[in-house]
């Protein structure tokens, strides 16, 4: 089915995951056509505006919501082909697993989902403001001990803002 967007341009909604993935690959500089690692696949999915961390991915794979990617020779790590990432994106789309207030998906959200997203963003902003008052040593300790991936990302963001890349500091000393 072909539709038209607000500018009157024709597009096929089924091609949207492909467009999102192309954008994400360009954004993070990953080459197309190669197999991705699981962290790379999760980064691509996040850049496409979907809420998926390792526990959610494990759940999706366990429930067989999409075809599992092939594993490496050790049988422990996945090789994520482009089609596997697209399958994950389609699965997340069907579950409405969007990141709060992400530009790719706001137009699909109901008013209660938008409100929940705005509340989530406000809570994150308050948490980041509170983190900014803490000393770097405490933030590093929190980064190591915090179990929630979302909080770890926010702590890392504050540390990055304050210190830049930690690798840069380690190389200078």
RAWOLIN-V320922 format. One record per residue. RES is the residue in one letter. D_CENTER is the distance of its C-alpha to the mean C-alpha in whole Angstrom. Layout:
<<RES:D_CENTER> <RES:D_CENTER>>
This chain:
<<X:28> <X:28> <X:27> <X:28> <X:26> <X:27> <X:28> <X:30> <X:28> <X:28> <X:25> <X:24> <X:21> <X:21> <X:20> <X:17> <X:14> <X:16> <X:16> <X:12> <X:12> <X:15> <X:13> <X:10> <X:13> <X:15> <X:13> <X:12> <X:15> <X:15> <X:18> <X:18> <X:20> <X:19> <X:18> <X:14> <X:14> <X:12> <X:10> <X:10> <X:9> <X:6> <X:5> <X:6> <X:5> <X:2> <X:5> <X:7> <X:6> <X:6> <X:6> <X:6> <X:7> <X:11> <X:13> <X:12> <X:11> <X:15> <X:16> <X:15> <X:17> <X:20> <X:20> <X:20> <X:18> <X:18> <X:20> <X:19> <X:18> <X:21> <X:22> <X:23> <X:27> <X:26> <X:25> <X:22> <X:19> <X:18> <X:18> <X:15> <X:17> <X:16> <X:17> <X:16> <X:12> <X:14> <X:15> <X:12> <X:11> <X:14> <X:14> <X:11> <X:13> <X:16> <X:15> <X:14> <X:11> <X:9> <X:8> <X:11> <X:13> <X:11> <X:13> <X:13> <X:13> <X:16> <X:19> <X:18> <X:18> <X:21> <X:23> <X:22> <X:18> <X:18> <X:20> <X:18> <X:15> <X:18> <X:19> <X:16> <X:15> <X:19> <X:19> <X:16> <X:18> <X:21> <X:19> <X:19> <X:22> <X:24> <X:22> <X:23> <X:27> <X:26> <X:28> <X:26> <X:27> <X:26> <X:23> <X:23> <X:24> <X:22> <X:19> <X:20> <X:22> <X:19> <X:17> <X:15> <X:11> <X:10> <X:14> <X:14> <X:11> <X:13> <X:16> <X:15> <X:15> <X:18> <X:20> <X:18> <X:20> <X:23> <X:23> <X:21> <X:20> <X:22> <X:23> <X:25> <X:27> <X:28> <X:29> <X:31> <X:33>>
